Amino acid sequence: MSLPRIAIDAMGGDEGVRTMVDGASLARRRHDQFKFLLVGDEPRIKAALEPHPGMSGASEILHCEDVVAGDEKPTQALRRAKTTSMGLAVNAVKVGDAGAAVSAGNTGALMAMSKLALRTMPGIDRPALAALMPSLGEDDVIMLDLGANTECDARNLVQFAIMGAAYSRIVTGREAPSVRLLNIGTEELKGTDQLQEAAAELREASGLSLQFDGFIEADKINRGQCDVVVTDGFSGNIALKAIEGTARFVTDLLRNAFTSSIRSKVGFLVSRPATELLKHHLDPNNHNGAVFLGLNGVVVKSHGSATAQGVANAVAVTARLLENNITERITADLSELEDTRWNGSGGE
């Protein structure tokens, strides 16, 4: 299948141009159909491309020296959307020069620029930031929103559930992914009014390509008990940072334990296959690529500190969404929801 090219904000992220170009090249070595629009300072991009001769025929450079700073306020970044590498990468999607955009830059600025340029899909009030997270199940769990919307009402949560389920069908291949709402308990009467209203609507909806299984607590997010976890951006971002922090804590704890004595070092050599598997599972680079769902276009946020491996994974996520027409899937599911609401309100 021929894919539209992917616009890469080559200037975003902590590691700079070389890591973004190395990651794009790694992704192309795995899937030689990928083509790129590399947006950023042309001399630096050309220098980064020198070790990757296979990228020359698959890449075009859009020169731009202006960069969105990591600590820049979204409102300030918006004023320079037409001159920054991030803004031009997103605009390439808007005007059809690229099928999707990937950036490792400022998350707030990327969301603001994406919303302004691409607008939200019909039937979606707010886009949500969704990401794949490791689990004990057969597949990664999708969680949203992870910080795009600090306050959400029941309607937003229902829309997030539909978008997350559409993404999960692409990842897992399941026709009706299991969806749960993040709550302080699993009992039906617990939680805020917004959670109660969203749960009631999801229970009553028929025809949706998802299975609503009630509430889930934060300590069960990674247990593999569902495919999609839905929450507001405030709670979701806190949960995400807690999970990432715990993963780093466990990794550092094991490292300290295995280097504390000669006996521990011998124990490490014996258990190395298991610890390497654990390290691989907890490495955020292997789950890199958060998606802004609900826009009229595909925009993927790579972690700012991602390695080339992480950037390659973000590109792979982007391509998967393009291949499987994520926006069309969400549109079809929203139509099913509206039909359910109409039929449930007494429409004949």
C-alpha positions as CSV (number, residue, x, y, z in Angstrom):
1,M,0.0,0.0,0.0
2,S,1.3,3.5,-0.9
3,L,1.3,5.8,2.1
4,P,1.1,9.6,2.0
5,R,4.4,11.1,3.3
6,I,4.9,12.0,6.9
7,A,5.9,15.5,7.9
8,I,8.7,15.4,10.6
9,D,9.3,18.4,12.8
10,A,13.1,17.8,12.8
11,M,13.8,20.6,15.3
12,G,11.5,19.4,18.1
13,G,12.6,17.3,21.1
14,D,15.5,17.2,23.5
15,E,17.9,15.3,21.4
16,G,17.8,17.5,18.3
17,V,17.8,17.1,14.5
18,R,20.1,14.0,14.3
19,T,17.9,11.9,16.5
20,M,14.7,12.8,14.6
21,V,16.4,12.0,11.2
22,D,18.0,8.8,12.6
23,G,14.6,7.7,13.8
24,A,12.9,8.4,10.5
25,S,15.7,6.5,8.7
26,L,15.3,3.5,11.1
27,A,11.6,3.5,10.4
28,R,12.2,3.5,6.7
29,R,14.7,0.6,6.9
30,R,11.9,-1.4,8.5
31,H,9.2,-0.2,6.0
32,D,10.7,1.0,2.8
33,Q,7.4,2.6,1.6
34,F,7.7,5.5,4.1
35,K,8.4,9.0,2.6
36,F,9.1,12.1,4.6
37,L,8.9,15.9,4.6
38,L,11.7,17.0,7.0
39,V,10.9,20.4,8.4
40,G,13.7,22.4,9.9
41,D,17.1,24.0,9.4
42,E,18.2,22.6,6.0
43,P,22.0,22.6,6.6
44,R,21.6,20.6,9.8
45,I,19.1,18.2,8.3
46,K,21.4,17.6,5.3
47,A,24.3,16.9,7.7
48,A,22.1,14.4,9.7
49,L,21.1,12.7,6.4
50,E,24.7,12.0,5.3
51,P,24.9,8.6,7.2
52,H,21.6,7.6,5.6
53,P,21.9,7.4,1.8
54,G,18.7,5.5,1.6
55,M,16.8,8.5,2.8
56,S,17.8,10.8,-0.1
57,G,15.1,9.6,-2.5
58,A,12.5,9.3,0.2
59,S,12.8,12.8,1.8
60,E,12.2,16.4,0.9
61,I,13.4,19.2,3.1
62,L,11.3,22.3,4.0
63,H,13.8,24.9,5.3
64,C,12.8,26.6,8.5
65,E,15.1,28.0,11.3
66,D,12.5,29.1,13.8
67,V,11.8,26.6,16.6
68,V,9.2,26.4,19.4
69,A,10.9,26.3,22.7
70,G,10.2,23.5,25.2
71,D,8.9,25.9,27.8
72,E,7.1,28.3,25.5
73,K,3.5,29.1,26.2
74,P,1.1,27.7,23.6
75,T,-0.4,31.1,23.1
76,Q,3.0,32.5,22.2
77,A,3.8,29.6,19.9
78,L,0.6,30.0,18.1
79,R,1.6,33.5,16.9
80,R,4.6,31.9,15.1
81,A,2.7,28.9,13.7
82,K,3.6,30.0,10.1
83,T,7.3,30.4,10.8
84,T,8.2,27.5,13.1
85,S,9.2,23.9,12.2
86,M,6.3,22.6,14.3
87,G,3.7,24.9,12.8
88,L,4.9,24.2,9.2
89,A,4.8,20.4,9.8
90,V,1.2,20.6,11.0
91,N,0.3,23.0,8.2
92,A,1.6,20.4,5.7
93,V,-1.1,18.1,6.8
94,K,-3.7,20.9,6.5
95,V,-2.8,21.7,2.9
96,G,-2.3,18.1,1.8
97,D,1.5,18.2,1.4
98,A,1.7,15.4,4.0
99,G,-0.7,12.8,5.4
100,A,0.4,13.2,9.0
101,A,2.8,15.1,11.2
102,V,5.2,13.9,13.9
103,S,6.8,16.2,16.5
104,A,8.8,15.7,19.7
105,G,8.4,19.3,20.7
106,N,6.3,21.3,23.2
107,T,3.1,19.3,23.7
108,G,0.8,22.2,24.5
109,A,2.0,24.2,21.5
110,L,1.6,21.1,19.3
111,M,-2.0,20.6,20.5
112,A,-2.8,24.3,20.0
113,M,-1.4,24.5,16.5
114,S,-3.1,21.2,15.5
115,K,-6.5,22.3,16.8
116,L,-6.2,25.7,15.0
117,A,-5.0,24.3,11.7
118,L,-6.9,21.0,11.4
119,R,-10.0,21.7,13.6
120,T,-11.9,19.0,15.4
121,M,-13.9,16.3,13.5
122,P,-17.7,16.8,13.2
123,G,-19.3,15.3,16.3
124,I,-16.1,15.8,18.5
125,D,-16.0,18.6,20.9
126,R,-12.4,18.3,22.0
127,P,-9.5,16.2,20.7
128,A,-7.8,13.9,23.2
129,L,-4.2,12.7,23.7
130,A,-4.0,8.9,23.5
131,A,-1.0,6.7,24.1
132,L,-0.2,3.0,24.2
133,M,1.0,1.7,27.6
134,P,2.5,-1.6,28.5
135,S,0.2,-4.2,30.2
136,L,0.2,-7.8,31.4
137,G,-2.3,-8.6,28.7
138,E,-1.7,-9.8,25.1
139,D,-1.7,-6.2,23.9
140,D,-0.8,-2.7,25.1
141,V,-3.6,-0.7,26.7
142,I,-4.7,2.6,25.2
143,M,-5.3,5.4,27.7
144,L,-6.8,8.9,27.0
145,D,-7.0,11.7,27.7
146,L,-3.4,12.2,28.9
147,G,-3.3,16.0,29.2
148,A,-5.1,17.8,26.4
149,N,-8.2,18.6,28.4
150,T,-7.9,19.3,32.2
151,E,-11.7,19.5,32.6
152,C,-14.2,17.2,30.8
153,D,-17.9,16.6,31.0
154,A,-19.7,13.3,30.3
155,R,-20.1,14.0,26.6
156,N,-16.4,14.4,26.3
157,L,-15.7,11.1,28.1
158,V,-18.1,9.3,25.8
159,Q,-16.4,10.7,22.8
160,F,-13.0,9.7,24.2
161,A,-14.3,6.2,24.6
162,I,-15.4,6.0,21.0
163,M,-12.1,7.4,19.7
164,G,-10.0,5.1,22.0
165,A,-12.0,2.1,20.9
166,A,-11.4,3.0,17.2
167,Y,-7.7,3.2,17.9
168,S,-7.7,-0.1,19.9
169,R,-9.4,-1.9,17.0
170,I,-6.4,-0.9,14.8
171,V,-3.9,-2.1,17.5
172,T,-5.6,-5.3,18.7
173,G,-7.8,-6.3,15.8
174,R,-10.7,-6.9,18.1
175,E,-14.1,-5.9,16.8
176,A,-15.3,-4.7,20.2
177,P,-12.5,-3.6,22.5
178,S,-13.1,-3.5,26.2
179,V,-13.5,0.1,27.5
180,R,-13.4,1.2,31.1
181,L,-13.6,4.6,32.8
182,L,-10.9,5.5,35.4
183,N,-12.5,6.0,38.8
184,I,-11.7,5.8,42.5
185,G,-13.6,2.4,42.7
186,T,-15.3,-0.1,40.6
187,E,-18.7,0.1,42.2
188,E,-21.4,1.6,40.0
189,L,-22.3,4.4,42.5
190,K,-18.8,5.7,42.9
191,G,-17.3,8.7,41.1
192,T,-18.3,12.2,40.0
193,D,-21.5,13.1,38.3
194,Q,-19.6,13.3,35.0
195,L,-18.4,9.7,35.4
196,Q,-21.8,8.5,36.3
197,E,-23.4,10.2,33.3
198,A,-20.8,8.9,30.9
199,A,-21.1,5.4,32.3
200,A,-24.9,5.4,31.9
201,E,-24.7,6.6,28.3
202,L,-22.1,3.9,27.4
203,R,-24.2,1.2,29.1
204,E,-27.3,2.2,27.2
205,A,-25.6,2.7,23.8
206,S,-26.1,-0.1,21.3
207,G,-24.4,-0.6,17.9
208,L,-21.1,0.8,19.1
209,S,-17.9,-1.1,18.2
210,L,-16.9,-1.4,21.8
211,Q,-17.7,-3.3,25.0
212,F,-18.2,-1.0,28.1
213,D,-17.1,-2.9,31.2
214,G,-17.6,-0.2,33.9
215,F,-15.0,1.4,36.0
216,I,-11.3,0.7,36.7
217,E,-9.0,1.9,39.4
218,A,-5.5,3.3,38.7
219,D,-3.6,0.3,40.1
220,K,-5.3,-1.9,37.5
221,I,-4.4,0.2,34.4
222,N,-1.5,-2.1,33.4
223,R,-3.0,-5.4,34.5
224,G,-4.5,-6.2,31.1
225,Q,-8.1,-6.1,32.3
226,C,-9.3,-3.9,29.4
227,D,-8.2,-2.5,26.1
228,V,-9.0,1.2,26.6
229,V,-8.9,3.4,29.8
230,V,-10.8,6.7,29.6
231,T,-10.4,9.7,31.8
232,D,-10.0,13.5,31.8
233,G,-6.7,15.0,30.9
234,F,-5.9,16.1,34.5
235,S,-6.3,12.7,36.0
236,G,-4.8,11.0,33.0
237,N,-1.6,13.0,33.0
238,I,-1.1,12.4,36.7
239,A,-1.7,8.7,36.2
240,L,0.7,8.6,33.3
241,K,3.5,10.4,35.2
242,A,3.0,8.1,38.2
243,I,3.3,5.0,36.0
244,E,6.4,6.3,34.2
245,G,8.0,7.3,37.5
246,T,7.3,3.9,39.0
247,A,8.8,2.2,35.9
248,R,12.0,4.3,36.4
249,F,12.0,3.6,40.1
250,V,11.8,-0.2,39.6
251,T,14.6,-0.1,36.9
252,D,16.9,2.0,39.2
253,L,16.1,-0.2,42.2
254,L,17.1,-3.3,40.3
255,R,20.3,-1.6,39.0
256,N,21.3,-0.6,42.5
257,A,20.5,-4.1,43.9
258,F,22.5,-5.9,41.3
259,T,25.6,-3.8,41.8
260,S,25.6,-3.8,45.6
261,S,27.9,-6.8,46.0
262,I,29.8,-9.5,44.2
263,R,27.0,-12.0,45.0
264,S,24.5,-9.5,43.5
265,K,26.5,-9.2,40.3
266,V,26.6,-13.0,39.9
267,G,22.9,-13.0,40.5
268,F,22.4,-10.4,37.8
269,L,24.3,-12.6,35.3
270,V,22.1,-15.5,36.1
271,S,18.9,-13.5,35.8
272,R,20.0,-11.3,32.9
273,P,17.5,-12.6,30.3
274,A,14.6,-11.8,32.6
275,T,15.9,-8.4,33.5
276,E,16.5,-7.5,29.9
277,L,13.0,-8.5,29.1
278,L,11.7,-6.3,32.0
279,K,13.9,-3.4,30.8
280,H,12.5,-3.8,27.2
281,H,8.9,-3.8,28.5
282,L,9.4,-0.8,30.7
283,D,11.4,1.3,28.2
284,P,9.1,4.2,27.1
285,N,10.9,4.2,23.7
286,N,9.2,0.9,22.9
287,H,5.7,2.5,23.4
288,N,6.5,6.0,22.0
289,G,4.0,7.9,20.0
290,A,1.0,9.6,21.5
291,V,-1.9,10.5,19.2
292,F,-4.1,13.6,19.0
293,L,-7.4,11.8,18.3
294,G,-10.4,13.8,17.1
295,L,-8.7,16.1,14.6
296,N,-9.3,16.3,10.8
297,G,-5.8,14.8,10.3
298,V,-3.2,12.7,12.0
299,V,-0.8,14.3,14.5
300,V,1.5,12.2,16.6
301,K,3.6,13.4,19.6
302,S,6.9,11.8,20.2
303,H,8.4,11.9,23.7
304,G,10.8,14.8,24.0
305,S,13.6,12.6,25.2
306,A,13.0,9.8,22.8
307,T,15.9,8.0,21.2
308,A,16.1,7.1,17.5
309,Q,14.3,3.9,18.4
310,G,11.6,5.8,20.0
311,V,11.2,8.2,17.1
312,A,11.0,5.2,14.7
313,N,8.2,3.7,16.8
314,A,6.3,7.0,16.7
315,V,6.6,7.0,12.9
316,A,5.4,3.4,12.9
317,V,2.3,4.4,15.0
318,T,1.7,7.3,12.5
319,A,1.8,5.0,9.5
320,R,-0.5,2.5,11.2
321,L,-3.1,5.1,11.7
322,L,-2.9,6.3,8.1
323,E,-3.1,2.7,6.8
324,N,-6.2,2.0,8.8
325,N,-8.0,5.3,8.2
326,I,-8.5,6.3,11.8
327,T,-10.5,9.4,11.1
328,E,-13.0,7.5,9.0
329,R,-13.4,4.8,11.7
330,I,-14.1,7.5,14.3
331,T,-16.6,9.2,12.0
332,A,-18.5,5.9,11.5
333,D,-18.6,5.2,15.2
334,L,-19.9,8.7,16.0
335,S,-22.7,8.1,13.5
336,E,-23.7,4.9,15.4
337,L,-23.8,6.9,18.6
338,E,-26.1,9.6,17.2
339,D,-28.4,6.9,15.8
340,T,-28.6,5.3,19.3
341,R,-29.4,8.7,20.8
342,W,-32.1,9.4,18.3
343,N,-33.7,6.0,18.6
344,G,-33.5,6.1,22.3
345,S,-35.2,9.4,22.5
346,G,-38.4,8.1,21.0
347,G,-37.7,8.9,17.3
348,E,-39.6,6.6,15.0
